[in-house]
Amino acid sequence: MTDDRLIVALDVPHAHAGLELAQTIGDAAGFYKIGLGMLCGGGLALANELKQEHGKRIFLDMKLFDIGATVEAAVRGLAQFDLDFLTVHGDPHVVSAAKQGAAGSDMKILAVTILTSLDRADLDAALIQPGDLPDLVSTRAGRAFDAGADGVIASPQEAAMIRALPEASGRLIVTPGVRPAGAALGDQKRVATPAQAIADGADHIVVGRPIWQSEAPRTAAEAILSEISH
């Protein structure tokens, strides 16, 4: 039985490389994230193959954002693939539309609060209202839950604050921006170790580069699983 708290991000260029990586990792991981970077490289086909032929759980990281009718239609189409998680931006009208599109399926809608690659300076440049970033994340999470989100995407540094929200009861917290001790941060600015993210209330951690850039991806995945099991 694999520990599905670890979601491995298949942030590789195309489906062939993604399948090779998943086969290399083998039964050390049972949950994979496929994002926009692979969408034009066979990402949906890979999602379907990993789900239907290999029994893996799939997190499709599309971060959808559009008018309600378009989001609802897109989610309804994606729900046909029997996926597990789908991300949308955490604006209430987007979340509500996504939940309508997912009706009748088991696909969980996860709302993006504020991308883990952003800091306050980035928000200022985007004309986002003033305020401490953790407070904005918490507020957006609460509003997304009120709109029906099954969970949220947030950095590990905000996981504890979100878990403490009354609206978060029974909802999922999924944290990217997770780096094992000593790993390079890459483009992530709000990070934590796998064990810390789980301790702070995350249900799932998403790890990409520290695994797929490793010379031994399976060993890297196993080391992370060992860390969160203690």
N, C-alpha and C positions, 0 to 999 in steps of 0.2 A: 504494500500500500504506500503510494507516494505521498509526500507531504505537500499538499497543494497550496500551502501558505506562500511558497516560492513560485512566482510567475517569471519565467525566462523570456526576456524580450528578444525576439528574432529580428533584430535591427540589422539585417543583412540585405544586400541589393535585390535578390530575387528568390523565387520559391525554391529553386534547385538548391541554393546555398542554405536556405532555411530548413529544408528537409534533411540535408546532410548533417546540419548542426543538431537537429532533433534526434537523428539516429545515433549520432556520436554520444549525446547525453543519455540516450536510452531511457531506462526506467528510473533514473535518478530524478527526473522531473516529469510531472504530469500536467502542467499548465503552461501555456505559451501565449505570448502577446505578439500580435501582428499589427503593424501600424501603417500609416500613410506612405512611408518610404518604400514599402513593398507592394503597394496597391497596384501599381502598373507593371509589376514584375511577377504577377501571378499570386498575389497575396490571398485573394478569396479562394482560389483553387487549393492553395496550401492549407488554409484554414479548414476547408471541407475535408481534405485528405487526412490531416492530422486528427480531426474529430471522428470521422466515419471509419477510417481504416486502422487508425492507431490508438483510438480510445482516449485521446488527449482532450483536456478542456481548453477552450479558446477564448481569449480576450482580444476583441477587435477594437483597436485604438484609433478611431476615426475622428474623434473630437468634433462632431457635427455641429454646425452653427448656420442657421438660415431662418427664414420665416417658418412659422409653425407648420403650415401645410406641406412644405417641402421636407422638413425634418420628419414629420409623421410618415410621409410616403417612403423616404429613404430607409427609415427604421423598419417599416413593414416589409420592405424588400429584403433587408438583411436578416430579419427574423426567420426567413425561410431556411437559413443555413444551420439552424439548431446550434447557435453559438451561445456562449455562457455570459460574457460581459461585453458591453458596448459603451464607449464613452461619447458624451455630448458635452458642449459647454454648459456651465451651470446656471445660465440665465433661466429664470422660472418658465418663460414661455417656451424655451427650447426643451427643457426637461419634461414639461407637461405634454408637449407634442410627441416627444420620444416615447413616453409611457403609453400614449394612445397607439402609436405604431407598433409597440411591442406586445400589445394586448393579445392574450391567447397563447403566448409563447413563454418559455422559461428564461428568456434572455434578460439579464439584469442591466438596468440603465444606471451608469455611473456618471456623475456630474464632475466636470473639471472645475475646481475652484479658481486657483491662480497657478499658472504653469510653474513647475519647480525650477525652471531656468531663469525666472524673473526675480528681480529685487525691487526695492522701492524706487530706485532711479529709473528702472524700466517702466514702472507704472506711471511715474511722473511724465515720461516721454509720451506715453499713450493716453495722457489726460485722464487717468483714473483718479477718482477722488482721493483727497489726502487721508492719511491714517496709517497706523502701524499695520504692516503686512499681515501678521498673524490675526489681527482683529478683522481685517477685511476677509481673510480666508474663512474665519469662523462664521461671519455674517453670511457670506455667500453659501457656505455649507448648509446653514440653517434654512435659508430660503430654498435651496435645492431640495432638501428633505421635505419641506412644506409642499413643494410642487410635485412630490411623488418619487424622487430619486431613490433607487434601491441602495445607493452608496455614493461615495465621493472619492475623487482622486485628490490627494493633498500631499504636501511634502511631509517627511517624517517629523519635521520640527513642529508641525501643527496637529499631529495625530492626537496627542493627549487632549488638547483644547477641544477638538472636534468630538472626541469620544465622550467628553464631559457634557456635551449639549443634550438636553432632554430629547430633542428631536432625533438624536443619533441612536437611540435605543433600537436594537434589532437591525440596524443598517450597517453596510459594509464601509470600511475605510481601506483604500488601496493606495500604497505609497511607492511612487517611483523615487528617484533621487537617493537610492540606497546604495551605499558603497562599503564593502568590507574594509576593515581597518588597513590603512596603507595603500588603498587603491587610489588611482588618479580620479579627480573630481570631474574631468571633462567639462561639459558645458552646464553642469548642475551647480547651483549656488546654495540651495537649502537641502542639506544632506544629513544622513545619520547612518550608523551601522545597522545591519540586519537585526541584530538582537535588540538594539535600542528601539527601532521602529516597532517591532512586535510588542515590546514591553510597554510602549506608549499608546498602544491601542489599535495598531494596524492589524487587519485580518489577513492581508496579503501584501507582500513586498514584490516589487518589480525590479529585476536586475538584468542588465543587458551586457554592456561592455566588459565588466569584470569576468563574465563567463565566456562570451563569444570571442573576445580578444585573447583569451587564455590559450596557452599551448595545449592545455588539457581541460577542455570545457566541462567534461563530466566530473573531474576531480574538483574543479572550481565550484560547480553546483553542489556537490556533496559537502564541501567545506562550509558553504553558506547554510545548508540544511543542518549540519552539525551545530553551527553557531546558534541557530534559533531553537534548537531542541534542548539546550541546556538552560 
